[in-house]
Amino acid sequence: MPPKQTGVLLMNTGTPDAPTVRAVGSYLREFLSDPRVVDIPVWARFILVNGVIVPFRSRASAKAYAKVWTEHGSPLMNHSLKFAHSLHEELGDTYCVSVGMQYGSPSIKQAMQTLEHCSPLIVFPLFPHYAASSWGSAVAKVLRELSGRWNIPPIHLVPPFYNADAYLEVMADRVREFLDKEFDHVLFSFHGLPLRHLTKSGCQLRHPELTKEQSSKCLSEPDYCYRAQCYESVRLLTEKVGIQRNVSISFQSRLGRTPWIQPFTDKVIEELAARHIRKLGIVCPSFVADCLETLEEIGIRATESWKQWGGESLSLLPSLNDDPLWVRAAGRMVRDLSLARS
């Protein structure tokens, strides 16, 4: 018998099937019903999601998706499929690569069905930083799917790679090239999380506003502290690139009134404009593929606000997407994991 292929399951958050109110509402309902995303009692989550968020946010979110939708569909899905194809070419025919989204289609279940003949299975959540609502949720779904199988293959998990050399080298090259535009300031903007998620993960620093030095104290428990990993990835990146001044860190995409990680990206941008910063560059290291949060929230809304506040130019560094260097780096991470577990 020929040797079995090694399966590689690539996972990301997901996207609606179309930029319509109905499709976006269905996507939001699935996304926000995840107890790792909205971690409140079931009855309260049901009322909040179905009675408040979906009815009131679906229309606005559909308009936002429509602004970034392409002839090939969702940017996140398009980039993910291109990345998967390129990664398969990089790894060769001894590997089989499939894409599964936590929410929406193709689902993790559908992706795993295409890998059912593979052994071992390499699970690759495309989240550089650990969060229970992203990396943790994705892995939990894989384990639930596998629990229904009679024959369960050996499983290898690609850990959060915020400090992995392969990822940092590619990001550093991209940032270094980006800085040729001569910005007055560079902002590293990360996806935000409710503060209670950090507390539940063991972070001891609960105050919403922390300096860079204070946040670094979380590094005594870096495995699960999302905020600490974000600060550490910026520290490592700026050291590799050689920039230490005129750099800020912020967090975006907050939802509701519960306390979230600060400082908030939109507030920081407004403050930078008030300081007469004119040329602003923004890097979003927590997103390896361009999506609504990068293209619309930063590329469109933040740019419009920046100009209203008197800024001259706001430039967004594109995500890694299917950049050949990122494909090669991801292939290196997969191969290294395969060798380490063989």
Buried (B, 14 or more C-beta within 10 A) or exposed (E): EEEEBBBBBBBBBBBBBBBBBEBBBBBBBBBBBBBBBBBBEEEEBEEBBBEEBBEEBBEEBBEBBEEBBEEEBBBBBBBBBBBBBBBBEBBEEEBBBBBBBBBBEBBBEEBBBBBEEBBBBBBBBBBBBBBBBBBBBBBBBBEEBBEEEEEEBEBBBBEBBBBBBBBBBBBBBBBBEBBEEEBBBBBBBBBBBBBBBBEEBEBEBEEEEBEEEEBBBBEEEBEBBBBBBBBBBBBBBBEBBEBEEBBBBBBBBBEEEEEBBBBBBBEBBBBBBEEEBBBBBBBBBBBBBBBBBBBBBBBBBBBEBBEEBEBEBBBBBBBBBBBEBBBBBBBBBBBEBBEEEE
